[in-house]
């Protein structure tokens, strides 16, 4: 197995929480409704937020859009961390997800990264 395939695996593992929670947002899953209420967010925006999360997750997995997806995912999860910090919640998963997405991206694009860094 080559490094690019490992990168795709890590990318999928990183994108899966975004994709899964995006689906839960769109379906107004009771757990998500409870969490959004706890974080003082408007419930009327859940479908749009869910679709945006799904789009970001998909963008991270498509090679041509993966850089944009990784940057958007990092921003999205940064906002989630800020929301959880505001109400004194834990944010371990929100920290792990972008790290995995960036590691997956780096492994998938290792040759391009080496060229950019002249290594």
Residue pairs with C-beta under 8 A, 6 or more apart in sequence:
3 107
3 110
4 107
4 108
4 110
6 107
7 103
7 104
7 105
7 106
7 107
7 108
7 109
7 110
8 61
8 104
8 108
9 104
10 100
10 103
10 104
10 107
11 60
11 61
11 66
11 100
11 101
11 104
11 105
11 108
12 61
12 104
13 100
13 104
14 60
14 73
14 97
14 98
14 99
14 100
14 101
14 103
14 104
15 57
15 58
15 60
15 61
15 73
15 101
16 57
17 93
17 97
18 53
18 54
18 56
18 57
18 60
18 73
18 76
18 77
18 97
19 53
19 54
19 57
19 58
21 32
21 50
21 53
22 49
22 50
22 51
22 52
22 53
22 54
22 56
22 57
23 50
23 54
24 31
24 32
24 50
25 32
25 46
25 47
25 49
25 50
25 53
26 46
26 47
26 50
26 51
26 54
27 50
28 43
28 46
28 47
32 46
33 43
33 46
36 43
36 46
37 43
38 87
38 89
39 83
39 84
39 86
39 87
39 89
40 87
41 83
52 76
53 76
56 69
56 72
56 73
56 76
57 69
57 73
58 69
59 65
59 66
59 68
59 69
59 72
59 73
60 66
60 69
60 70
60 72
60 73
60 101
60 104
60 105
61 69
62 69
63 108
66 105
66 108
66 109
67 105
70 98
70 101
70 102
70 105
73 97
73 98
73 101
74 98
74 101
74 102
77 94
77 95
77 97
77 98
78 98
80 91
80 94
81 91
81 94
81 95
84 90
84 91
84 94
85 91
106 113
